[in-house]
Structures are given as C-alpha cells and as structure tokens.
Amino acid sequence: MNKAMFLVIALASILSLAADAGEKSDLRIAITFDDLPVHGDLPPGVTRQQVGRDLIKALKAAHAPSVYGFVNAVHLQNDAALGEVLSDWRAAGYPLGNHTWSHLNLNELSREAYTAEIVQDEASLQQYSKGLDWRWFRYPFLSEGSTSEKRQAIREVLSQRGYHVAAVTMSFSDYLWNDPYARCAARQDAAAIKLLEKNYLLAAAEALDHAHQMSVALYGRDIPYVLLMHVGAFDAHIMPQLLKLYRDHRVKLISLPQAEQDSYYASDVNAALPAQPPSLEARMVARGLAVPANDATLTVTLSNICK
C-alpha cells in the first residue's frame, strides 16, 4: 500500500470512529506514563528534559488531572541531570509511581530479587514526591508473574508495602513509534513523520473502540479506563493531536485514583484481595467470551520506516 492510499484509509477510519463517539457517552480515561525519565531513542537535538516538558505542556493545556509518571530510577544513577524530568513532573503537580528500579521482567526474577527492585526505586520516589502519594505500582512489561504462585507472592509484597496496582485497561503500543520517529527526524523526512502521525492516531482510535467493545460486553457499560503511555519523543510530539482526538470523542480525563474507584479495579486497589485477570482481554477469556478483533494497523511495518 502506498503512502497516499494509506492516509486516505486512515483518515476515513478515524472519521468513522469519531462519528460513532456519540454512542459512548461515558468515556473516562486516566492517562499514565511509564519509563520516566528515559524511554526510546531521541531525534537530533532533543533532550529527555524537553520530552518531559513538551508532554507536560500538552497535558496541562488539556487540563489532564494528576497524571502519574512511573519511574525507573536506575537512570538517575547513570545521569543525575535526568532528575530534572522528575522535578518538572512534580512541579506540574503530577505524581510519581514505582515502575521498579531497572525495568526487569518479573518472570525472570525470584521474589527476593523483584522485591529488591521495588524497594530500591523507593528512595527516589520519596525524594521527589514530597507529600504526594507515590505508592502506586506499574509492572514492567505488564508482567504480573508467569505462575499463580509468583503472582500471589509479589501481590503480598505490594500489599505489605502499601501499594496499589496501576492496572492497564487501554493501550495501543505507543512506544513502537518513538524509535522510528527518531530515525525519520534525523533524515528530515517530513512525509514519513506525517505517516507516523496518521498511523498513531488511527491506532489510538482503534484502541478506544476496542476497549469500549470489551467493557460493554463484560459489564454493559464503559468502565473508566487507565491508558498506558510512555515518555517518548514521538509521544511528546503528537500529544496535542492525541488529546484532540480524545476531545473529539468526548472523553473526560480523570486521575488514576479516580479511575480505580470503580469496582473493576477492586483487586488492584487492594492487593490483599484475590487476584483477578489482569486485563479486559483476560477477563473476556476467563468468562468464555470472544475477544473482539483489534486491528493493529500497520504497526508491524514501523520497524522498517526510515531505515
């Protein structure tokens, strides 16, 4: 498919989804960001600090409340100047949360090693949070444990340390666009960057519709969604357009704690409760319901763009 044809199809699909937005009258989304202060490659001349500030500027313009940023503090050890990203986040009034020290996968660690990852991250959270609640935990790779025993063991650790789990109920793999964007920006390929923008917005619109379909199938309503994003350069570049897309869909932006007041998140807010399937897709499967198709539009081609 050539670029011109793709753009026509992408725009038509976005407009079609937007036309259906009136059927979704109670769309609420809590936007969250993983991997502070470092995620993905950077275009020439762009700094991590600029990425953070551009994200904050767009979120503030959209009046996004209390946007949690989940921290891997290992990067501060390697470059103390990256602490500016966390300082800026906090100066904006946005809270921080625990994403483990170095973003390792629970499936590859023992309980003791993973607990050490959680604990080691806490000093930086305490340093920068200054009174805001930082005891929210986001699993790296969304991996909650490959066995029920491991999952339960870490939930016990989280419960003992007073954490809530920052669940994810909406995602469109936004991180996939950040490295291609850095390559395309280095080549000053404006047409390719425009292609990335259209593809990204289409994927976001599809994710919105996909979550809506699953929530209605499970509960007959839209739950408040928790959106997973990352502090990447392309995310910062396109954030105003993404937030406009949500406005066009009549989405109300809420905070993570507000979203997780919903009964759907009961076992995430209280890790001492029995674990539930960790995603809408998993809950569909657990109930024997067919998961609706979710077209990951052309994301598989992103690795080849601007190479």
C-alpha positions, 0 to 999 in steps of 0.5 A: 500500500502506498503512502497516499492510499494509506492516509486516505484509509486512515483518515476515513477510519478515524472519521468513522470512529469519531462519528460513532463517539456519540454512542459512548457517552461515558468515556473516562480515561486516566492517562499514565506514563511509564519509563520516566525519565528515559524511554526510546531513542531521541531525534537530533537535538532533543533532550529527555528534559524537553520530552518531559516538558513538551508532554507536560505542556500538552497535558496541562493545556488539556487540563489532564488531572494528576497524571502519574509518571512511573519511574525507573530510577536506575537512570538517575544513577547513570545521569543525575541531570535526568532528575530534572524530568522528575522535578518538572513532573512534580512541579506540574503537580503530577505524581510519581509511581514505582515502575521498579528500579531497572525495568526487569521482567518479573518472570525472570526474577525470584521474589527476593530479587523483584522485591529488591527492585521495588524497594530500591526505586523507593528512595527516589520516589520519596525524594521527589514526591514530597507529600504526594502519594507515590505508592502506586505500582506499574509492572514492567512489561505488564508482567504480573508473574508467569505462575499463580504462585509468583503472582500471589507472592509479589501481590503480598509484597505490594500489599505489605508495602502499601501499594496499589496496582496501576492496572492497564485497561487501554493501550495501543503500543505507543512506544513502537513509534518513538524509535522510528520517529527518531530515525525519520527526524534525523533524515528530515523526512517530513512525509514519513513523520506525517505517516507516523502521525496518521498511523498513531492516531488511527491506532489510538482510535482503534484502541478506544473502540476496542476497549469500549467493545470489551467493557460493554460486553463484560459489564454493559457499560464503559468502565473508566479506563487507565491508558498506558503511555510512555515518555517518548519523543514521538509521544511528546510530539503528537500529544496535542493531536492525541488529546484532540482526538480524545476531545473529539470523542468526548472523553473526560480525563480523570486521575488514576485514583479516580479511575480505580474507584470503580469496582473493576479495579477492586483487586488492584486497589487492594492487593490483599484481595484475590487476584483477578485477570489482569486485563479486559482481554483476560477477563473476556477469556476467563468468562468464555467470551470472544475477544473482539478483533483489534486491528493493529494497523500497520504497526508491524511495518514501523520497524522498517520506516526510515531505515 
